[in-house]
């Protein structure tokens, strides 16, 4: 879900070439980047949202992809679980707030 958001933001910013769009998305929406963004976002999350992240992080079974540390992979899975939960539960305003906060944190 975060990958789709990043692509949409890049397109709105004028990044229309496929190679540049892919490179910009890959740089911002990978497991290591998402794990770092989740650390920055932690103070903005409600206790219920932290619980969703924890449960998503702990549910990430199996092995992480090659070249990605397991803790970062699990953290990024927790972030995606939170985004999916907010979308599926219809809390779209809160989803937009979190996605905007993630984008702002990634720009720093």
Phi and psi restraints in degrees (range 20) as a CNS / XPLOR table:
assign (resid 1 and name C) (resid 2 and name N)
       (resid 2 and name CA) (resid 2 and name C) 1.0 -64.1 20.0 2
assign (resid 2 and name N) (resid 2 and name CA)
       (resid 2 and name C) (resid 3 and name N) 1.0 -36.2 20.0 2
assign (resid 2 and name C) (resid 3 and name N)
       (resid 3 and name CA) (resid 3 and name C) 1.0 -60.3 20.0 2
assign (resid 3 and name N) (resid 3 and name CA)
       (resid 3 and name C) (resid 4 and name N) 1.0 -43.4 20.0 2
assign (resid 3 and name C) (resid 4 and name N)
       (resid 4 and name CA) (resid 4 and name C) 1.0 -63.1 20.0 2
assign (resid 4 and name N) (resid 4 and name CA)
       (resid 4 and name C) (resid 5 and name N) 1.0 -42.4 20.0 2
assign (resid 4 and name C) (resid 5 and name N)
       (resid 5 and name CA) (resid 5 and name C) 1.0 -61.7 20.0 2
assign (resid 5 and name N) (resid 5 and name CA)
       (resid 5 and name C) (resid 6 and name N) 1.0 -44.9 20.0 2
assign (resid 5 and name C) (resid 6 and name N)
       (resid 6 and name CA) (resid 6 and name C) 1.0 -62.3 20.0 2
assign (resid 6 and name N) (resid 6 and name CA)
       (resid 6 and name C) (resid 7 and name N) 1.0 -44.0 20.0 2
assign (resid 6 and name C) (resid 7 and name N)
       (resid 7 and name CA) (resid 7 and name C) 1.0 -60.4 20.0 2
assign (resid 7 and name N) (resid 7 and name CA)
       (resid 7 and name C) (resid 8 and name N) 1.0 -43.9 20.0 2
assign (resid 7 and name C) (resid 8 and name N)
       (resid 8 and name CA) (resid 8 and name C) 1.0 -62.5 20.0 2
assign (resid 8 and name N) (resid 8 and name CA)
       (resid 8 and name C) (resid 9 and name N) 1.0 -42.4 20.0 2
assign (resid 8 and name C) (resid 9 and name N)
       (resid 9 and name CA) (resid 9 and name C) 1.0 -63.8 20.0 2
assign (resid 9 and name N) (resid 9 and name CA)
       (resid 9 and name C) (resid 10 and name N) 1.0 -40.9 20.0 2
assign (resid 9 and name C) (resid 10 and name N)
       (resid 10 and name CA) (resid 10 and name C) 1.0 -66.3 20.0 2
assign (resid 10 and name N) (resid 10 and name CA)
       (resid 10 and name C) (resid 11 and name N) 1.0 -39.6 20.0 2
assign (resid 10 and name C) (resid 11 and name N)
       (resid 11 and name CA) (resid 11 and name C) 1.0 -65.1 20.0 2
assign (resid 11 and name N) (resid 11 and name CA)
       (resid 11 and name C) (resid 12 and name N) 1.0 -43.2 20.0 2
assign (resid 11 and name C) (resid 12 and name N)
       (resid 12 and name CA) (resid 12 and name C) 1.0 -63.0 20.0 2
assign (resid 12 and name N) (resid 12 and name CA)
       (resid 12 and name C) (resid 13 and name N) 1.0 -28.1 20.0 2
assign (resid 12 and name C) (resid 13 and name N)
       (resid 13 and name CA) (resid 13 and name C) 1.0 -82.1 20.0 2
assign (resid 13 and name N) (resid 13 and name CA)
       (resid 13 and name C) (resid 14 and name N) 1.0 -3.6 20.0 2
assign (resid 13 and name C) (resid 14 and name N)
       (resid 14 and name CA) (resid 14 and name C) 1.0 103.1 20.0 2
assign (resid 14 and name N) (resid 14 and name CA)
       (resid 14 and name C) (resid 15 and name N) 1.0 6.5 20.0 2
assign (resid 14 and name C) (resid 15 and name N)
       (resid 15 and name CA) (resid 15 and name C) 1.0 -83.1 20.0 2
assign (resid 15 and name N) (resid 15 and name CA)
       (resid 15 and name C) (resid 16 and name N) 1.0 97.0 20.0 2
assign (resid 15 and name C) (resid 16 and name N)
       (resid 16 and name CA) (resid 16 and name C) 1.0 -112.0 20.0 2
assign (resid 16 and name N) (resid 16 and name CA)
       (resid 16 and name C) (resid 17 and name N) 1.0 -16.0 20.0 2
assign (resid 16 and name C) (resid 17 and name N)
       (resid 17 and name CA) (resid 17 and name C) 1.0 -73.5 20.0 2
assign (resid 17 and name N) (resid 17 and name CA)
       (resid 17 and name C) (resid 18 and name N) 1.0 131.0 20.0 2
assign (resid 17 and name C) (resid 18 and name N)
       (resid 18 and name CA) (resid 18 and name C) 1.0 -55.3 20.0 2
assign (resid 18 and name N) (resid 18 and name CA)
       (resid 18 and name C) (resid 19 and name N) 1.0 -42.8 20.0 2
assign (resid 18 and name C) (resid 19 and name N)
       (resid 19 and name CA) (resid 19 and name C) 1.0 -65.1 20.0 2
assign (resid 19 and name N) (resid 19 and name CA)
       (resid 19 and name C) (resid 20 and name N) 1.0 -43.0 20.0 2
assign (resid 19 and name C) (resid 20 and name N)
       (resid 20 and name CA) (resid 20 and name C) 1.0 -68.6 20.0 2
assign (resid 20 and name N) (resid 20 and name CA)
       (resid 20 and name C) (resid 21 and name N) 1.0 -37.6 20.0 2
assign (resid 20 and name C) (resid 21 and name N)
       (resid 21 and name CA) (resid 21 and name C) 1.0 -64.1 20.0 2
assign (resid 21 and name N) (resid 21 and name CA)
       (resid 21 and name C) (resid 22 and name N) 1.0 -44.0 20.0 2
assign (resid 21 and name C) (resid 22 and name N)
       (resid 22 and name CA) (resid 22 and name C) 1.0 -64.5 20.0 2
assign (resid 22 and name N) (resid 22 and name CA)
       (resid 22 and name C) (resid 23 and name N) 1.0 -44.6 20.0 2
assign (resid 22 and name C) (resid 23 and name N)
       (resid 23 and name CA) (resid 23 and name C) 1.0 -63.6 20.0 2
assign (resid 23 and name N) (resid 23 and name CA)
       (resid 23 and name C) (resid 24 and name N) 1.0 -43.1 20.0 2
assign (resid 23 and name C) (resid 24 and name N)
       (resid 24 and name CA) (resid 24 and name C) 1.0 -65.8 20.0 2
assign (resid 24 and name N) (resid 24 and name CA)
       (resid 24 and name C) (resid 25 and name N) 1.0 -38.2 20.0 2
assign (resid 24 and name C) (resid 25 and name N)
       (resid 25 and name CA) (resid 25 and name C) 1.0 -69.6 20.0 2
assign (resid 25 and name N) (resid 25 and name CA)
       (resid 25 and name C) (resid 26 and name N) 1.0 -45.2 20.0 2
assign (resid 25 and name C) (resid 26 and name N)
       (resid 26 and name CA) (resid 26 and name C) 1.0 -61.4 20.0 2
assign (resid 26 and name N) (resid 26 and name CA)
       (resid 26 and name C) (resid 27 and name N) 1.0 -36.1 20.0 2
assign (resid 26 and name C) (resid 27 and name N)
       (resid 27 and name CA) (resid 27 and name C) 1.0 -69.4 20.0 2
assign (resid 27 and name N) (resid 27 and name CA)
       (resid 27 and name C) (resid 28 and name N) 1.0 -33.4 20.0 2
assign (resid 27 and name C) (resid 28 and name N)
       (resid 28 and name CA) (resid 28 and name C) 1.0 -97.4 20.0 2
assign (resid 28 and name N) (resid 28 and name CA)
       (resid 28 and name C) (resid 29 and name N) 1.0 -24.8 20.0 2
assign (resid 28 and name C) (resid 29 and name N)
       (resid 29 and name CA) (resid 29 and name C) 1.0 -120.5 20.0 2
assign (resid 29 and name N) (resid 29 and name CA)
       (resid 29 and name C) (resid 30 and name N) 1.0 57.4 20.0 2
assign (resid 29 and name C) (resid 30 and name N)
       (resid 30 and name CA) (resid 30 and name C) 1.0 -118.3 20.0 2
assign (resid 30 and name N) (resid 30 and name CA)
       (resid 30 and name C) (resid 31 and name N) 1.0 170.5 20.0 2
assign (resid 30 and name C) (resid 31 and name N)
       (resid 31 and name CA) (resid 31 and name C) 1.0 -59.9 20.0 2
assign (resid 31 and name N) (resid 31 and name CA)
       (resid 31 and name C) (resid 32 and name N) 1.0 -43.3 20.0 2
assign (resid 31 and name C) (resid 32 and name N)
       (resid 32 and name CA) (resid 32 and name C) 1.0 -65.0 20.0 2
assign (resid 32 and name N) (resid 32 and name CA)
       (resid 32 and name C) (resid 33 and name N) 1.0 -43.6 20.0 2
assign (resid 32 and name C) (resid 33 and name N)
       (resid 33 and name CA) (resid 33 and name C) 1.0 -65.2 20.0 2
assign (resid 33 and name N) (resid 33 and name CA)
       (resid 33 and name C) (resid 34 and name N) 1.0 -43.0 20.0 2
assign (resid 33 and name C) (resid 34 and name N)
       (resid 34 and name CA) (resid 34 and name C) 1.0 -66.1 20.0 2
assign (resid 34 and name N) (resid 34 and name CA)
       (resid 34 and name C) (resid 35 and name N) 1.0 -37.2 20.0 2
assign (resid 34 and name C) (resid 35 and name N)
       (resid 35 and name CA) (resid 35 and name C) 1.0 -63.0 20.0 2
assign (resid 35 and name N) (resid 35 and name CA)
       (resid 35 and name C) (resid 36 and name N) 1.0 -42.2 20.0 2
assign (resid 35 and name C) (resid 36 and name N)
       (resid 36 and name CA) (resid 36 and name C) 1.0 -64.9 20.0 2
assign (resid 36 and name N) (resid 36 and name CA)
       (resid 36 and name C) (resid 37 and name N) 1.0 -40.5 20.0 2
assign (resid 36 and name C) (resid 37 and name N)
       (resid 37 and name CA) (resid 37 and name C) 1.0 -66.0 20.0 2
assign (resid 37 and name N) (resid 37 and name CA)
       (resid 37 and name C) (resid 38 and name N) 1.0 -35.9 20.0 2
assign (resid 37 and name C) (resid 38 and name N)
       (resid 38 and name CA) (resid 38 and name C) 1.0 -63.2 20.0 2
assign (resid 38 and name N) (resid 38 and name CA)
       (resid 38 and name C) (resid 39 and name N) 1.0 -38.4 20.0 2
assign (resid 38 and name C) (resid 39 and name N)
       (resid 39 and name CA) (resid 39 and name C) 1.0 -62.3 20.0 2
assign (resid 39 and name N) (resid 39 and name CA)
       (resid 39 and name C) (resid 40 and name N) 1.0 -39.8 20.0 2
assign (resid 39 and name C) (resid 40 and name N)
       (resid 40 and name CA) (resid 40 and name C) 1.0 -68.9 20.0 2
assign (resid 40 and name N) (resid 40 and name CA)
       (resid 40 and name C) (resid 41 and name N) 1.0 -29.4 20.0 2
assign (resid 40 and name C) (resid 41 and name N)
       (resid 41 and name CA) (resid 41 and name C) 1.0 -85.6 20.0 2
assign (resid 41 and name N) (resid 41 and name CA)
       (resid 41 and name C) (resid 42 and name N) 1.0 -17.2 20.0 2
assign (resid 41 and name C) (resid 42 and name N)
       (resid 42 and name CA) (resid 42 and name C) 1.0 -52.4 20.0 2
assign (resid 42 and name N) (resid 42 and name CA)
       (resid 42 and name C) (resid 43 and name N) 1.0 -38.1 20.0 2
assign (resid 42 and name C) (resid 43 and name N)
       (resid 43 and name CA) (resid 43 and name C) 1.0 -72.5 20.0 2
assign (resid 43 and name N) (resid 43 and name CA)
       (resid 43 and name C) (resid 44 and name N) 1.0 -14.3 20.0 2
assign (resid 43 and name C) (resid 44 and name N)
       (resid 44 and name CA) (resid 44 and name C) 1.0 -91.9 20.0 2
assign (resid 44 and name N) (resid 44 and name CA)
       (resid 44 and name C) (resid 45 and name N) 1.0 -8.7 20.0 2
assign (resid 44 and name C) (resid 45 and name N)
       (resid 45 and name CA) (resid 45 and name C) 1.0 -86.3 20.0 2
assign (resid 45 and name N) (resid 45 and name CA)
       (resid 45 and name C) (resid 46 and name N) 1.0 142.0 20.0 2
assign (resid 45 and name C) (resid 46 and name N)
       (resid 46 and name CA) (resid 46 and name C) 1.0 -75.9 20.0 2
assign (resid 46 and name N) (resid 46 and name CA)
       (resid 46 and name C) (resid 47 and name N) 1.0 159.9 20.0 2
assign (resid 46 and name C) (resid 47 and name N)
       (resid 47 and name CA) (resid 47 and name C) 1.0 -55.0 20.0 2
assign (resid 47 and name N) (resid 47 and name CA)
       (resid 47 and name C) (resid 48 and name N) 1.0 -39.3 20.0 2
assign (resid 47 and name C) (resid 48 and name N)
       (resid 48 and name CA) (resid 48 and name C) 1.0 -62.5 20.0 2
assign (resid 48 and name N) (resid 48 and name CA)
       (resid 48 and name C) (resid 49 and name N) 1.0 -40.2 20.0 2
assign (resid 48 and name C) (resid 49 and name N)
       (resid 49 and name CA) (resid 49 and name C) 1.0 -69.8 20.0 2
assign (resid 49 and name N) (resid 49 and name CA)
       (resid 49 and name C) (resid 50 and name N) 1.0 -38.1 20.0 2
assign (resid 49 and name C) (resid 50 and name N)
       (resid 50 and name CA) (resid 50 and name C) 1.0 -61.4 20.0 2
assign (resid 50 and name N) (resid 50 and name CA)
       (resid 50 and name C) (resid 51 and name N) 1.0 -37.3 20.0 2
assign (resid 50 and name C) (resid 51 and name N)
       (resid 51 and name CA) (resid 51 and name C) 1.0 -65.8 20.0 2
assign (resid 51 and name N) (resid 51 and name CA)
       (resid 51 and name C) (resid 52 and name N) 1.0 -40.2 20.0 2
assign (resid 51 and name C) (resid 52 and name N)
       (resid 52 and name CA) (resid 52 and name C) 1.0 -62.3 20.0 2
assign (resid 52 and name N) (resid 52 and name CA)
       (resid 52 and name C) (resid 53 and name N) 1.0 -44.0 20.0 2
assign (resid 52 and name C) (resid 53 and name N)
       (resid 53 and name CA) (resid 53 and name C) 1.0 -60.8 20.0 2
assign (resid 53 and name N) (resid 53 and name CA)
       (resid 53 and name C) (resid 54 and name N) 1.0 -45.8 20.0 2
assign (resid 53 and name C) (resid 54 and name N)
       (resid 54 and name CA) (resid 54 and name C) 1.0 -60.8 20.0 2
assign (resid 54 and name N) (resid 54 and name CA)
       (resid 54 and name C) (resid 55 and name N) 1.0 -45.6 20.0 2
assign (resid 54 and name C) (resid 55 and name N)
       (resid 55 and name CA) (resid 55 and name C) 1.0 -66.0 20.0 2
assign (resid 55 and name N) (resid 55 and name CA)
       (resid 55 and name C) (resid 56 and name N) 1.0 -39.5 20.0 2
assign (resid 55 and name C) (resid 56 and name N)
       (resid 56 and name CA) (resid 56 and name C) 1.0 -66.7 20.0 2
assign (resid 56 and name N) (resid 56 and name CA)
       (resid 56 and name C) (resid 57 and name N) 1.0 -38.3 20.0 2
assign (resid 56 and name C) (resid 57 and name N)
       (resid 57 and name CA) (resid 57 and name C) 1.0 -65.3 20.0 2
assign (resid 57 and name N) (resid 57 and name CA)
       (resid 57 and name C) (resid 58 and name N) 1.0 -42.8 20.0 2
assign (resid 57 and name C) (resid 58 and name N)
       (resid 58 and name CA) (resid 58 and name C) 1.0 -73.9 20.0 2
assign (resid 58 and name N) (resid 58 and name CA)
       (resid 58 and name C) (resid 59 and name N) 1.0 -23.1 20.0 2
assign (resid 58 and name C) (resid 59 and name N)
       (resid 59 and name CA) (resid 59 and name C) 1.0 -80.2 20.0 2
assign (resid 59 and name N) (resid 59 and name CA)
       (resid 59 and name C) (resid 60 and name N) 1.0 -12.5 20.0 2
assign (resid 59 and name C) (resid 60 and name N)
       (resid 60 and name CA) (resid 60 and name C) 1.0 -70.6 20.0 2
assign (resid 60 and name N) (resid 60 and name CA)
       (resid 60 and name C) (resid 61 and name N) 1.0 91.4 20.0 2
assign (resid 60 and name C) (resid 61 and name N)
       (resid 61 and name CA) (resid 61 and name C) 1.0 -90.4 20.0 2
assign (resid 61 and name N) (resid 61 and name CA)
       (resid 61 and name C) (resid 62 and name N) 1.0 178.5 20.0 2
assign (resid 61 and name C) (resid 62 and name N)
       (resid 62 and name CA) (resid 62 and name C) 1.0 76.5 20.0 2
assign (resid 62 and name N) (resid 62 and name CA)
       (resid 62 and name C) (resid 63 and name N) 1.0 -161.1 20.0 2
assign (resid 62 and name C) (resid 63 and name N)
       (resid 63 and name CA) (resid 63 and name C) 1.0 -103.7 20.0 2
assign (resid 63 and name N) (resid 63 and name CA)
       (resid 63 and name C) (resid 64 and name N) 1.0 150.7 20.0 2
assign (resid 63 and name C) (resid 64 and name N)
       (resid 64 and name CA) (resid 64 and name C) 1.0 -75.3 20.0 2
assign (resid 64 and name N) (resid 64 and name CA)
       (resid 64 and name C) (resid 65 and name N) 1.0 154.5 20.0 2
assign (resid 64 and name C) (resid 65 and name N)
       (resid 65 and name CA) (resid 65 and name C) 1.0 -59.1 20.0 2
assign (resid 65 and name N) (resid 65 and name CA)
       (resid 65 and name C) (resid 66 and name N) 1.0 155.4 20.0 2
assign (resid 65 and name C) (resid 66 and name N)
       (resid 66 and name CA) (resid 66 and name C) 1.0 -57.6 20.0 2
assign (resid 66 and name N) (resid 66 and name CA)
       (resid 66 and name C) (resid 67 and name N) 1.0 134.7 20.0 2
assign (resid 66 and name C) (resid 67 and name N)
       (resid 67 and name CA) (resid 67 and name C) 1.0 87.2 20.0 2
assign (resid 67 and name N) (resid 67 and name CA)
       (resid 67 and name C) (resid 68 and name N) 1.0 0.7 20.0 2
assign (resid 67 and name C) (resid 68 and name N)
       (resid 68 and name CA) (resid 68 and name C) 1.0 -117.8 20.0 2
assign (resid 68 and name N) (resid 68 and name CA)
       (resid 68 and name C) (resid 69 and name N) 1.0 121.7 20.0 2
assign (resid 68 and name C) (resid 69 and name N)
       (resid 69 and name CA) (resid 69 and name C) 1.0 -60.9 20.0 2
assign (resid 69 and name N) (resid 69 and name CA)
       (resid 69 and name C) (resid 70 and name N) 1.0 141.7 20.0 2
assign (resid 69 and name C) (resid 70 and name N)
       (resid 70 and name CA) (resid 70 and name C) 1.0 -56.6 20.0 2
assign (resid 70 and name N) (resid 70 and name CA)
       (resid 70 and name C) (resid 71 and name N) 1.0 -42.3 20.0 2
assign (resid 70 and name C) (resid 71 and name N)
       (resid 71 and name CA) (resid 71 and name C) 1.0 -61.9 20.0 2
assign (resid 71 and name N) (resid 71 and name CA)
       (resid 71 and name C) (resid 72 and name N) 1.0 -37.9 20.0 2
assign (resid 71 and name C) (resid 72 and name N)
       (resid 72 and name CA) (resid 72 and name C) 1.0 -67.8 20.0 2
assign (resid 72 and name N) (resid 72 and name CA)
       (resid 72 and name C) (resid 73 and name N) 1.0 -40.2 20.0 2
assign (resid 72 and name C) (resid 73 and name N)
       (resid 73 and name CA) (resid 73 and name C) 1.0 -63.2 20.0 2
assign (resid 73 and name N) (resid 73 and name CA)
       (resid 73 and name C) (resid 74 and name N) 1.0 -42.2 20.0 2
assign (resid 73 and name C) (resid 74 and name N)
       (resid 74 and name CA) (resid 74 and name C) 1.0 -66.8 20.0 2
assign (resid 74 and name N) (resid 74 and name CA)
       (resid 74 and name C) (resid 75 and name N) 1.0 -40.7 20.0 2
assign (resid 74 and name C) (resid 75 and name N)
       (resid 75 and name CA) (resid 75 and name C) 1.0 -63.3 20.0 2
assign (resid 75 and name N) (resid 75 and name CA)
       (resid 75 and name C) (resid 76 and name N) 1.0 -42.6 20.0 2
assign (resid 75 and name C) (resid 76 and name N)
       (resid 76 and name CA) (resid 76 and name C) 1.0 -65.8 20.0 2
assign (resid 76 and name N) (resid 76 and name CA)
       (resid 76 and name C) (resid 77 and name N) 1.0 -33.8 20.0 2
assign (resid 76 and name C) (resid 77 and name N)
       (resid 77 and name CA) (resid 77 and name C) 1.0 -65.5 20.0 2
assign (resid 77 and name N) (resid 77 and name CA)
       (resid 77 and name C) (resid 78 and name N) 1.0 -39.0 20.0 2
assign (resid 77 and name C) (resid 78 and name N)
       (resid 78 and name CA) (resid 78 and name C) 1.0 -63.1 20.0 2
assign (resid 78 and name N) (resid 78 and name CA)
       (resid 78 and name C) (resid 79 and name N) 1.0 -40.4 20.0 2
assign (resid 78 and name C) (resid 79 and name N)
       (resid 79 and name CA) (resid 79 and name C) 1.0 -64.1 20.0 2
assign (resid 79 and name N) (resid 79 and name CA)
       (resid 79 and name C) (resid 80 and name N) 1.0 -46.1 20.0 2
assign (resid 79 and name C) (resid 80 and name N)
       (resid 80 and name CA) (resid 80 and name C) 1.0 -62.5 20.0 2
assign (resid 80 and name N) (resid 80 and name CA)
       (resid 80 and name C) (resid 81 and name N) 1.0 -35.6 20.0 2
assign (resid 80 and name C) (resid 81 and name N)
       (resid 81 and name CA) (resid 81 and name C) 1.0 -63.2 20.0 2
assign (resid 81 and name N) (resid 81 and name CA)
       (resid 81 and name C) (resid 82 and name N) 1.0 -41.2 20.0 2
assign (resid 81 and name C) (resid 82 and name N)
       (resid 82 and name CA) (resid 82 and name C) 1.0 -63.5 20.0 2
assign (resid 82 and name N) (resid 82 and name CA)
       (resid 82 and name C) (resid 83 and name N) 1.0 -46.1 20.0 2
assign (resid 82 and name C) (resid 83 and name N)
       (resid 83 and name CA) (resid 83 and name C) 1.0 -62.2 20.0 2
assign (resid 83 and name N) (resid 83 and name CA)
       (resid 83 and name C) (resid 84 and name N) 1.0 -43.0 20.0 2
assign (resid 83 and name C) (resid 84 and name N)
       (resid 84 and name CA) (resid 84 and name C) 1.0 -64.6 20.0 2
assign (resid 84 and name N) (resid 84 and name CA)
       (resid 84 and name C) (resid 85 and name N) 1.0 -39.9 20.0 2
assign (resid 84 and name C) (resid 85 and name N)
       (resid 85 and name CA) (resid 85 and name C) 1.0 -62.2 20.0 2
assign (resid 85 and name N) (resid 85 and name CA)
       (resid 85 and name C) (resid 86 and name N) 1.0 -46.5 20.0 2
assign (resid 85 and name C) (resid 86 and name N)
       (resid 86 and name CA) (resid 86 and name C) 1.0 -63.4 20.0 2
assign (resid 86 and name N) (resid 86 and name CA)
       (resid 86 and name C) (resid 87 and name N) 1.0 -39.9 20.0 2
assign (resid 86 and name C) (resid 87 and name N)
       (resid 87 and name CA) (resid 87 and name C) 1.0 -66.2 20.0 2
assign (resid 87 and name N) (resid 87 and name CA)
       (resid 87 and name C) (resid 88 and name N) 1.0 -49.3 20.0 2
assign (resid 87 and name C) (resid 88 and name N)
       (resid 88 and name CA) (resid 88 and name C) 1.0 -69.3 20.0 2
assign (resid 88 and name N) (resid 88 and name CA)
       (resid 88 and name C) (resid 89 and name N) 1.0 -27.0 20.0 2
assign (resid 88 and name C) (resid 89 and name N)
       (resid 89 and name CA) (resid 89 and name C) 1.0 -86.8 20.0 2
assign (resid 89 and name N) (resid 89 and name CA)
       (resid 89 and name C) (resid 90 and name N) 1.0 0.3 20.0 2
assign (resid 89 and name C) (resid 90 and name N)
       (resid 90 and name CA) (resid 90 and name C) 1.0 79.6 20.0 2
assign (resid 90 and name N) (resid 90 and name CA)
       (resid 90 and name C) (resid 91 and name N) 1.0 12.9 20.0 2
assign (resid 90 and name C) (resid 91 and name N)
       (resid 91 and name CA) (resid 91 and name C) 1.0 -89.5 20.0 2
assign (resid 91 and name N) (resid 91 and name CA)
       (resid 91 and name C) (resid 92 and name N) 1.0 63.9 20.0 2
assign (resid 91 and name C) (resid 92 and name N)
       (resid 92 and name CA) (resid 92 and name C) 1.0 -70.8 20.0 2
assign (resid 92 and name N) (resid 92 and name CA)
       (resid 92 and name C) (resid 93 and name N) 1.0 -32.0 20.0 2
assign (resid 92 and name C) (resid 93 and name N)
       (resid 93 and name CA) (resid 93 and name C) 1.0 -65.1 20.0 2
assign (resid 93 and name N) (resid 93 and name CA)
       (resid 93 and name C) (resid 94 and name N) 1.0 -43.7 20.0 2
assign (resid 93 and name C) (resid 94 and name N)
       (resid 94 and name CA) (resid 94 and name C) 1.0 -66.5 20.0 2
assign (resid 94 and name N) (resid 94 and name CA)
       (resid 94 and name C) (resid 95 and name N) 1.0 -37.6 20.0 2
assign (resid 94 and name C) (resid 95 and name N)
       (resid 95 and name CA) (resid 95 and name C) 1.0 -60.5 20.0 2
assign (resid 95 and name N) (resid 95 and name CA)
       (resid 95 and name C) (resid 96 and name N) 1.0 -44.9 20.0 2
assign (resid 95 and name C) (resid 96 and name N)
       (resid 96 and name CA) (resid 96 and name C) 1.0 -61.8 20.0 2
assign (resid 96 and name N) (resid 96 and name CA)
       (resid 96 and name C) (resid 97 and name N) 1.0 -40.1 20.0 2
assign (resid 96 and name C) (resid 97 and name N)
       (resid 97 and name CA) (resid 97 and name C) 1.0 -61.1 20.0 2
assign (resid 97 and name N) (resid 97 and name CA)
       (resid 97 and name C) (resid 98 and name N) 1.0 -44.9 20.0 2
assign (resid 97 and name C) (resid 98 and name N)
       (resid 98 and name CA) (resid 98 and name C) 1.0 -69.4 20.0 2
assign (resid 98 and name N) (resid 98 and name CA)
       (resid 98 and name C) (resid 99 and name N) 1.0 -43.0 20.0 2
assign (resid 98 and name C) (resid 99 and name N)
       (resid 99 and name CA) (resid 99 and name C) 1.0 -62.7 20.0 2
assign (resid 99 and name N) (resid 99 and name CA)
       (resid 99 and name C) (resid 100 and name N) 1.0 -40.4 20.0 2
assign (resid 99 and name C) (resid 100 and name N)
       (resid 100 and name CA) (resid 100 and name C) 1.0 -65.2 20.0 2
assign (resid 100 and name N) (resid 100 and name CA)
       (resid 100 and name C) (resid 101 and name N) 1.0 -39.6 20.0 2
assign (resid 100 and name C) (resid 101 and name N)
       (resid 101 and name CA) (resid 101 and name C) 1.0 -64.9 20.0 2
assign (resid 101 and name N) (resid 101 and name CA)
       (resid 101 and name C) (resid 102 and name N) 1.0 -38.8 20.0 2
assign (resid 101 and name C) (resid 102 and name N)
       (resid 102 and name CA) (resid 102 and name C) 1.0 -63.9 20.0 2
assign (resid 102 and name N) (resid 102 and name CA)
       (resid 102 and name C) (resid 103 and name N) 1.0 -43.1 20.0 2
assign (resid 102 and name C) (resid 103 and name N)
       (resid 103 and name CA) (resid 103 and name C) 1.0 -62.8 20.0 2
assign (resid 103 and name N) (resid 103 and name CA)
       (resid 103 and name C) (resid 104 and name N) 1.0 -44.8 20.0 2
assign (resid 103 and name C) (resid 104 and name N)
       (resid 104 and name CA) (resid 104 and name C) 1.0 -62.7 20.0 2
assign (resid 104 and name N) (resid 104 and name CA)
       (resid 104 and name C) (resid 105 and name N) 1.0 -42.0 20.0 2
assign (resid 104 and name C) (resid 105 and name N)
       (resid 105 and name CA) (resid 105 and name C) 1.0 -65.0 20.0 2
assign (resid 105 and name N) (resid 105 and name CA)
       (resid 105 and name C) (resid 106 and name N) 1.0 -35.0 20.0 2
assign (resid 105 and name C) (resid 106 and name N)
       (resid 106 and name CA) (resid 106 and name C) 1.0 -70.5 20.0 2
assign (resid 106 and name N) (resid 106 and name CA)
       (resid 106 and name C) (resid 107 and name N) 1.0 -24.7 20.0 2
assign (resid 106 and name C) (resid 107 and name N)
       (resid 107 and name CA) (resid 107 and name C) 1.0 -79.7 20.0 2
assign (resid 107 and name N) (resid 107 and name CA)
       (resid 107 and name C) (resid 108 and name N) 1.0 -15.5 20.0 2
